């Protein structure tokens, strides 16, 4: 129940919420996990419930696992990159606060995405602008909360805030590049070992 109270607070009073998040015991991994799981569930359901006129992909092109994992990866890499960059730049936020705060920033997405998806079933293509406006509004709200989180948790001025946001995005890209490179190396090593074992078995 406390998770929903906090979610309501981040929507109504984001400045107070992120200030309170720095108090001992306020930032809880459990709350963050609940919101991320809900965000993944909402993403999957929204793809299933959106009107076919507003679906950009065919059903067979959608992987629910990939969609859910994408949200998880974005959340973790944003938090790690922001924590790393902010620590170097003498930010005051702790990793736990950043991780939990980033999860709560997704509250508008969790609450509004499904209603918008259901609404798309009664909209025509002539009303695409309505759907686009509502979707953009949700993402702008999430972006605003993420920016407020960085500003308040680390106590940065406007210039430093913009600089940190830019470095955070660059940091995320670097993390993704390293992960993709690591995955490629592990995948090649795995196939090499499998091929080697198969060759040895044929020769025995």
C-alpha positions as CSV (number, residue, x, y, z in Angstrom):
1,X,0.0,0.0,0.0
2,X,2.8,2.4,0.8
3,X,4.1,1.9,-2.8
4,X,0.9,3.5,-4.2
5,X,1.1,6.3,-1.7
6,X,4.6,7.1,-2.8
7,X,3.6,6.8,-6.5
8,X,0.8,9.3,-5.8
9,X,3.3,11.6,-4.2
10,X,5.7,11.6,-7.1
11,X,2.9,12.6,-9.4
12,X,1.4,15.3,-7.2
13,X,4.5,16.6,-5.4
14,X,7.7,15.4,-7.2
15,X,10.0,17.9,-5.5
16,X,8.9,16.8,-2.0
17,X,9.0,13.2,-3.1
18,X,12.6,13.3,-4.3
19,X,13.7,15.3,-1.2
20,X,12.0,12.8,1.1
21,X,13.6,9.9,-0.8
22,X,17.0,10.9,0.7
23,X,15.7,10.3,4.2
24,X,16.9,7.0,5.8
25,X,14.6,4.1,5.0
26,X,12.6,5.9,2.3
27,X,14.3,4.4,-0.7
28,X,13.3,0.7,-0.8
29,X,14.3,-1.8,-3.4
30,X,11.0,-3.5,-3.0
31,X,9.0,-0.5,-4.2
32,X,11.3,-0.1,-7.2
33,X,10.9,-3.8,-8.1
34,X,7.1,-3.5,-7.9
35,X,7.0,-0.5,-10.3
36,X,9.4,-2.1,-12.8
37,X,7.5,-5.3,-12.9
38,X,4.3,-3.2,-13.4
39,X,6.0,-1.2,-16.1
40,X,7.0,-4.4,-17.9
41,X,3.4,-5.9,-17.5
42,X,1.9,-2.6,-18.8
43,X,4.2,-2.7,-21.8
44,X,3.2,-6.2,-22.7
45,X,-0.5,-5.6,-22.2
46,X,-0.5,-2.3,-24.1
47,X,0.9,-4.1,-27.2
48,X,-1.9,-6.7,-26.9
49,X,-4.7,-4.2,-26.3
50,X,-3.8,-1.4,-28.6
51,X,-6.1,-0.8,-31.6
52,X,-4.8,-2.5,-34.8
53,X,-4.8,0.8,-36.6
54,X,-2.1,2.1,-34.2
55,X,0.0,-1.0,-34.2
56,X,3.3,-0.4,-36.1
57,X,4.3,-4.1,-36.1
58,X,2.6,-7.4,-36.8
59,X,1.9,-9.7,-33.9
60,X,4.5,-12.2,-35.0
61,X,7.1,-9.4,-35.0
62,X,6.6,-8.7,-31.3
63,X,8.6,-10.5,-28.6
64,X,7.1,-9.9,-25.2
65,X,10.3,-11.1,-23.5
66,X,12.3,-8.6,-25.5
67,X,9.9,-5.8,-24.7
68,X,10.0,-6.5,-20.9
69,X,13.8,-7.0,-20.8
70,X,14.3,-3.7,-22.7
71,X,12.5,-1.8,-19.9
72,X,14.7,-3.5,-17.3
73,X,17.9,-2.8,-19.2
74,X,17.0,0.9,-19.7
75,X,16.2,1.3,-16.0
76,X,19.4,-0.4,-14.8
77,X,21.8,1.2,-17.4
78,X,20.3,4.7,-16.8
79,X,20.7,4.3,-13.0
80,X,24.2,2.9,-13.3
81,X,25.4,5.6,-15.8
82,X,23.8,8.4,-13.8
83,X,25.3,7.2,-10.5
84,X,28.7,6.8,-12.0
85,X,28.8,10.2,-13.7
86,X,27.2,12.0,-10.8
87,X,29.7,10.4,-8.3
88,X,32.6,11.7,-10.4
89,X,30.9,15.2,-10.5
90,X,30.4,15.2,-6.7
91,X,26.7,14.5,-6.8
92,X,25.0,13.8,-3.5
93,X,22.6,11.0,-4.5
94,X,23.3,7.4,-3.5
95,X,22.9,4.5,-5.9
96,X,19.9,3.2,-4.1
97,X,18.1,6.5,-4.2
98,X,18.9,6.8,-7.9
99,X,17.7,3.3,-8.7
100,X,14.4,3.7,-6.7
101,X,13.8,7.3,-7.9
102,X,14.2,6.2,-11.5
103,X,11.7,3.5,-11.0
104,X,9.1,5.9,-9.5
105,X,9.7,8.2,-12.5
106,X,7.9,5.6,-14.6
107,X,4.7,6.0,-12.6
108,X,2.9,8.1,-15.3
109,X,3.8,5.3,-17.8
110,X,2.4,2.6,-15.5
111,X,-0.9,4.5,-14.8
112,X,-1.7,6.0,-18.2
113,X,-0.4,3.6,-20.9
114,X,-3.2,1.0,-20.6
115,X,-6.0,3.6,-20.7
116,X,-4.4,5.2,-23.8
117,X,-4.1,1.7,-25.4
118,X,-7.7,1.0,-24.8
119,X,-8.7,4.4,-26.1
120,X,-6.9,3.6,-29.4
121,X,-9.5,0.9,-30.1
122,X,-12.2,3.6,-30.5
123,X,-10.1,6.1,-32.4
124,X,-9.8,6.4,-36.2
125,X,-6.7,7.2,-38.2
126,X,-8.0,10.8,-38.5
127,X,-7.7,11.0,-34.7
128,X,-4.1,9.8,-34.7
129,X,-3.0,13.2,-33.4
130,X,-5.0,12.6,-30.2
131,X,-3.2,9.3,-29.6
132,X,0.2,10.8,-30.5
133,X,-0.4,13.7,-28.1
134,X,-1.4,11.5,-25.2
135,X,1.5,9.1,-25.8
136,X,4.0,12.0,-26.0
137,X,2.5,13.6,-22.9
138,X,3.2,10.4,-20.9
139,X,6.8,10.2,-22.1
140,X,7.4,13.9,-21.5
141,X,6.1,13.5,-17.9
142,X,8.4,10.5,-17.3
143,X,11.3,12.6,-18.7
144,X,10.4,15.5,-16.5
145,X,10.4,13.3,-13.4
146,X,13.8,11.8,-14.3
147,X,15.3,15.3,-14.7
148,X,13.8,16.4,-11.4
149,X,15.2,13.3,-9.8
150,X,18.7,14.1,-11.0
151,X,18.4,17.8,-10.1
152,X,17.1,17.2,-6.5
153,X,19.1,14.0,-5.5
154,X,22.4,15.5,-6.6
155,X,21.7,19.1,-5.9
156,X,23.0,20.4,-9.3
157,X,22.5,23.8,-10.8
158,X,20.9,24.0,-14.3
159,X,24.1,24.1,-16.2
160,X,25.6,21.1,-14.4
161,X,22.3,19.3,-14.6
162,X,22.2,19.5,-18.4
163,X,25.9,18.5,-18.5
164,X,25.2,15.4,-16.3
165,X,22.2,14.4,-18.4
166,X,24.3,14.5,-21.5
167,X,27.1,12.5,-19.9
168,X,24.5,10.0,-18.6
169,X,23.1,9.3,-22.0
170,X,26.7,8.9,-23.4
171,X,27.4,6.6,-20.5
172,X,24.4,4.5,-21.3
173,X,25.5,4.1,-24.9
174,X,29.0,3.0,-23.7
175,X,27.4,0.4,-21.4
176,X,25.2,-0.9,-24.2
177,X,28.2,-1.1,-26.5
178,X,30.3,-3.0,-24.0
179,X,27.4,-5.4,-23.2
180,X,26.8,-6.1,-27.0
181,X,30.6,-6.6,-27.5
182,X,30.7,-9.0,-24.5
183,X,27.7,-10.9,-25.7
184,X,29.3,-11.3,-29.1
185,X,32.6,-12.6,-27.7
186,X,30.8,-15.0,-25.3
187,X,28.6,-16.2,-28.2
188,X,31.6,-16.8,-30.4
189,X,33.4,-18.6,-27.7
190,X,30.4,-20.8,-27.0
191,X,30.0,-21.8,-30.6
192,X,33.8,-22.4,-30.8
193,X,33.7,-24.8,-27.9
194,X,30.6,-26.6,-29.2
195,X,32.2,-27.0,-32.6
196,X,35.4,-28.2,-31.0
197,X,33.6,-30.8,-28.9
198,X,31.6,-32.0,-31.9
199,X,34.8,-32.3,-33.9
200,X,36.5,-34.3,-31.2
201,X,33.4,-36.6,-30.9
202,X,33.5,-37.3,-34.6
203,X,37.2,-38.2,-34.5
204,X,36.9,-40.6,-31.6
